[in-house]
């Protein structure tokens, strides 16, 4: 039996999907089906069955093969990793997916210092919505994900980073821009530009406003922070945004960032990666850089 075939089968059981197993192994769904047939013919047993939603579940024989086969694959991966580590060369490609606000405004300085230290590494940074970052980690199509308000999931490791402070963002000519001390109560009745409802930062802000009984008039909703900032600059409303994402606009004088006195106005940031994934030396070194700079 080829080790690649056994790994593909283990990924099929873990993901419950032919398409995801195919993406993890850089093959077609047809190739995954063919490798499954080879195993079933070899052992004379049916190894998986289809669920009511066309999800894939192992049979009793399939579970036995997975449990034993996963250990074999893990040992071979660990051996390969040790052999690569012995070379003491941090090289290759690290693929990262981050939500817009963190990827655009928090990661760049750490990326620059990392690339100065390890110029032979190719860092690929993707900007994605939160749910897409989680899915990419689970699918194994990225090495590391960086999200706001991370949630713990059984298949993912979570490394907390320094939280972002949430502040009021408004145009310089806005009446609230001239006030030195502000609380959430001062925002009552104001036109408000928000993230889309399914974005974690939006859920956090909504929860805080409800807790303080502060009604705002949500006039626009967007899925990325850059569009929100441009709308606030245009005087279409105010918003509550992470402070690091406003540095350029504050320096340019197009926006004012005002600290709000209310507690709990922070959003946690975290790095996530697939628990079963063996990180490359380059990915582990980049992870260590982020923990050093942002932990």
PLY file of the C-alpha trace (Angstrom):
ply
format ascii 1.0
element vertex 295
property float x
property float y
property float z
element edge 294
property int vertex1
property int vertex2
end_header
0.00 0.00 0.00
1.26 3.49 -0.86
1.50 5.87 2.09
-0.19 8.55 -0.04
-3.24 6.31 -0.43
-3.44 5.74 3.32
-3.09 9.48 4.01
-5.84 10.28 1.51
-8.13 7.78 3.23
-7.40 9.29 6.66
-8.15 12.78 5.33
-11.40 11.48 3.83
-12.49 10.17 7.22
-11.43 13.37 9.04
-13.09 15.79 6.64
-16.10 13.64 5.76
-15.88 14.94 2.22
-14.38 13.68 -1.04
-13.85 17.25 -2.27
-12.00 18.37 0.87
-9.84 15.26 0.91
-9.01 15.94 -2.73
-7.98 19.55 -1.97
-5.80 18.45 0.93
-3.91 16.02 -1.28
-3.87 18.12 -4.45
-5.75 15.50 -6.47
-9.18 15.21 -8.07
-12.26 13.78 -6.37
-12.11 10.95 -8.90
-8.59 10.11 -7.72
-9.81 9.96 -4.11
-12.60 7.57 -5.17
-10.10 5.40 -7.03
-7.77 5.20 -4.04
-10.71 4.26 -1.83
-11.65 1.45 -4.22
-8.06 0.16 -4.14
-8.19 -0.08 -0.35
-11.62 -1.74 -0.31
-10.49 -4.29 -2.91
-7.28 -4.97 -0.98
-9.07 -5.69 2.29
-12.33 -7.02 0.86
-14.35 -4.75 3.13
-16.46 -1.66 2.65
-14.64 1.20 4.38
-17.01 4.19 4.17
-20.70 4.89 3.72
-22.67 7.92 2.64
-24.73 9.83 5.19
-28.14 11.44 4.56
-26.45 14.68 3.50
-23.90 12.89 1.33
-21.32 13.23 4.07
-18.83 10.37 4.39
-18.67 8.21 7.50
-16.37 5.25 8.15
-17.72 1.75 8.60
-16.47 -0.36 11.48
-13.67 -1.68 9.25
-12.96 1.85 8.01
-12.67 3.15 11.58
-10.17 0.40 12.40
-8.09 1.20 9.31
-8.24 4.92 10.13
-7.19 4.49 13.77
-4.20 2.34 12.89
-3.37 4.08 9.62
-3.40 7.57 11.15
-0.65 6.54 13.55
1.45 5.27 10.65
0.97 8.48 8.65
1.74 10.62 11.70
4.97 8.74 12.39
6.12 9.08 8.78
5.24 12.80 8.78
7.14 13.28 12.02
10.15 11.49 10.54
10.05 13.68 7.44
9.75 16.78 9.63
12.76 15.75 11.70
14.77 15.17 8.56
13.85 18.65 7.30
14.60 20.18 10.69
18.04 18.62 10.69
18.87 20.70 7.66
18.45 23.80 9.91
17.14 25.78 6.97
13.93 27.80 7.36
12.66 28.00 3.80
9.66 27.27 1.62
6.22 28.89 1.60
3.99 29.94 4.50
0.35 30.58 3.60
-1.66 32.76 5.98
-5.29 33.89 5.85
-6.39 36.84 7.98
-9.48 38.97 8.40
-9.10 42.32 6.65
-8.56 44.57 9.67
-5.83 42.38 11.18
-4.16 41.42 7.91
-3.96 44.98 6.64
-3.01 46.79 9.84
-1.59 44.41 12.47
0.46 41.81 10.61
2.61 43.90 8.20
5.28 44.92 10.72
5.78 41.32 11.91
5.88 40.11 8.32
8.60 42.63 7.47
10.79 41.61 10.40
10.29 37.93 9.59
11.21 38.37 5.92
14.30 40.35 6.86
15.44 37.47 9.05
14.39 34.71 6.61
14.49 36.12 3.06
14.35 32.62 1.57
10.78 32.13 2.86
7.83 33.08 0.67
4.94 34.41 2.81
1.55 34.41 1.11
-1.05 36.51 2.90
-4.73 36.18 1.95
-7.54 38.45 3.13
-10.74 36.54 3.95
-13.90 36.70 6.01
-13.82 35.01 9.40
-15.79 31.92 8.39
-13.56 31.47 5.36
-10.42 31.58 7.51
-11.78 28.82 9.74
-12.76 26.69 6.74
-9.37 27.14 5.08
-7.68 25.96 8.29
-9.95 22.92 8.52
-9.41 22.14 4.83
-5.65 22.42 5.25
-5.31 24.91 2.38
-3.46 27.39 4.63
-0.83 27.02 7.35
-2.08 29.68 9.77
-5.21 31.78 10.19
-5.53 35.06 12.10
-9.00 36.09 13.27
-10.72 38.49 15.64
-12.77 37.14 18.55
-11.52 33.58 17.96
-13.66 30.66 19.07
-12.26 27.35 20.22
-12.95 24.37 17.96
-11.92 20.76 18.60
-9.93 20.39 15.37
-8.03 23.69 15.72
-5.24 24.99 17.92
-5.68 28.56 19.18
-2.85 30.91 20.13
-4.12 34.17 21.72
-2.51 37.46 20.71
-2.72 40.96 22.15
-6.33 42.26 21.90
-7.34 45.34 19.90
-8.85 48.35 21.64
-12.16 49.42 20.08
-12.59 53.18 19.68
-15.04 55.66 18.22
-14.21 56.64 14.62
-15.69 59.88 13.33
-14.81 62.78 10.99
-12.76 65.63 12.52
-15.69 68.04 12.18
-18.13 65.77 14.04
-19.42 67.08 17.37
-18.11 64.01 19.22
-14.60 64.59 17.86
-14.28 67.67 20.07
-15.15 65.88 23.31
-12.28 64.70 25.48
-14.26 62.14 27.51
-16.80 59.83 25.91
-18.87 56.82 26.82
-21.09 54.65 24.67
-24.09 56.64 25.90
-22.86 59.65 23.88
-23.51 57.68 20.67
-27.27 57.41 21.24
-29.28 58.34 18.15
-26.22 58.77 15.92
-26.14 57.42 12.33
-23.95 54.33 12.62
-21.97 52.39 10.01
-21.53 48.76 11.00
-19.97 45.50 9.90
-22.28 42.89 8.40
-24.34 41.05 11.01
-22.46 37.76 10.72
-19.04 39.29 11.44
-17.83 38.66 15.03
-16.81 42.29 15.66
-20.34 43.40 14.74
-21.83 40.90 17.18
-19.53 42.20 19.93
-20.42 45.86 19.29
-24.16 45.05 19.15
-23.90 43.19 22.44
-22.13 46.11 24.14
-24.64 48.66 22.84
-27.56 46.52 24.02
-25.98 46.05 27.44
-25.65 49.85 27.84
-29.12 50.45 26.31
-27.62 52.75 23.67
-29.79 52.96 20.53
-27.96 53.87 17.33
-29.33 54.25 13.81
-27.54 51.74 11.60
-27.55 53.29 8.15
-25.01 51.07 6.36
-23.47 47.62 6.76
-20.27 46.41 5.08
-18.16 43.26 5.14
-14.77 45.00 5.36
-13.22 47.74 7.44
-11.81 49.80 4.55
-15.26 50.54 3.14
-16.52 51.47 6.62
-13.65 53.94 7.07
-14.27 55.58 3.69
-17.96 55.98 4.57
-17.14 57.55 7.93
-14.69 59.93 6.22
-17.50 60.96 3.88
-19.62 61.98 6.87
-22.22 59.25 6.40
-22.08 58.14 10.01
-19.81 57.13 12.88
-18.50 53.69 13.79
-16.70 51.67 16.46
-13.50 50.17 15.04
-10.20 48.66 16.23
-7.64 51.36 17.02
-4.73 49.88 14.98
-6.82 50.04 11.82
-7.20 53.83 12.12
-3.55 54.85 12.42
-3.10 56.01 8.83
-6.34 58.02 8.78
-5.59 59.65 12.14
-2.13 60.67 10.93
-3.61 62.06 7.72
-6.27 63.97 9.66
-9.19 62.39 7.81
-10.55 60.58 10.88
-10.51 61.05 14.63
-10.21 58.09 17.01
-11.72 58.72 20.44
-11.26 56.34 23.35
-14.51 55.31 25.00
-14.54 55.03 28.78
-16.68 51.89 28.90
-14.95 48.66 29.97
-14.84 45.57 27.76
-14.26 47.62 24.59
-11.58 45.27 23.32
-11.68 42.43 20.82
-9.42 39.39 21.24
-7.14 38.35 18.36
-5.88 34.81 17.83
-3.89 32.56 15.54
-5.54 29.30 14.52
-4.21 26.24 12.74
-5.32 22.68 12.17
-4.49 20.53 15.19
-3.58 17.49 13.08
-1.38 19.53 10.75
2.37 19.24 11.16
3.62 22.80 10.72
6.73 23.27 8.60
9.82 24.88 10.17
8.99 28.10 8.29
5.40 28.13 9.59
6.53 27.41 13.15
9.11 30.19 12.96
6.52 32.65 11.62
4.14 31.63 14.41
6.89 32.29 16.95
7.47 35.73 15.38
3.81 36.66 15.77
3.77 35.47 19.38
6.90 37.53 20.10
5.64 40.71 18.41
1.91 40.52 19.17
1.55 38.16 22.11
0 1
1 2
2 3
3 4
4 5
5 6
6 7
7 8
8 9
9 10
10 11
11 12
12 13
13 14
14 15
15 16
16 17
17 18
18 19
19 20
20 21
21 22
22 23
23 24
24 25
25 26
26 27
27 28
28 29
29 30
30 31
31 32
32 33
33 34
34 35
35 36
36 37
37 38
38 39
39 40
40 41
41 42
42 43
43 44
44 45
45 46
46 47
47 48
48 49
49 50
50 51
51 52
52 53
53 54
54 55
55 56
56 57
57 58
58 59
59 60
60 61
61 62
62 63
63 64
64 65
65 66
66 67
67 68
68 69
69 70
70 71
71 72
72 73
73 74
74 75
75 76
76 77
77 78
78 79
79 80
80 81
81 82
82 83
83 84
84 85
85 86
86 87
87 88
88 89
89 90
90 91
91 92
92 93
93 94
94 95
95 96
96 97
97 98
98 99
99 100
100 101
101 102
102 103
103 104
104 105
105 106
106 107
107 108
108 109
109 110
110 111
111 112
112 113
113 114
114 115
115 116
116 117
117 118
118 119
119 120
120 121
121 122
122 123
123 124
124 125
125 126
126 127
127 128
128 129
129 130
130 131
131 132
132 133
133 134
134 135
135 136
136 137
137 138
138 139
139 140
140 141
141 142
142 143
143 144
144 145
145 146
146 147
147 148
148 149
149 150
150 151
151 152
152 153
153 154
154 155
155 156
156 157
157 158
158 159
159 160
160 161
161 162
162 163
163 164
164 165
165 166
166 167
167 168
168 169
169 170
170 171
171 172
172 173
173 174
174 175
175 176
176 177
177 178
178 179
179 180
180 181
181 182
182 183
183 184
184 185
185 186
186 187
187 188
188 189
189 190
190 191
191 192
192 193
193 194
194 195
195 196
196 197
197 198
198 199
199 200
200 201
201 202
202 203
203 204
204 205
205 206
206 207
207 208
208 209
209 210
210 211
211 212
212 213
213 214
214 215
215 216
216 217
217 218
218 219
219 220
220 221
221 222
222 223
223 224
224 225
225 226
226 227
227 228
228 229
229 230
230 231
231 232
232 233
233 234
234 235
235 236
236 237
237 238
238 239
239 240
240 241
241 242
242 243
243 244
244 245
245 246
246 247
247 248
248 249
249 250
250 251
251 252
252 253
253 254
254 255
255 256
256 257
257 258
258 259
259 260
260 261
261 262
262 263
263 264
264 265
265 266
266 267
267 268
268 269
269 270
270 271
271 272
272 273
273 274
274 275
275 276
276 277
277 278
278 279
279 280
280 281
281 282
282 283
283 284
284 285
285 286
286 287
287 288
288 289
289 290
290 291
291 292
292 293
293 294
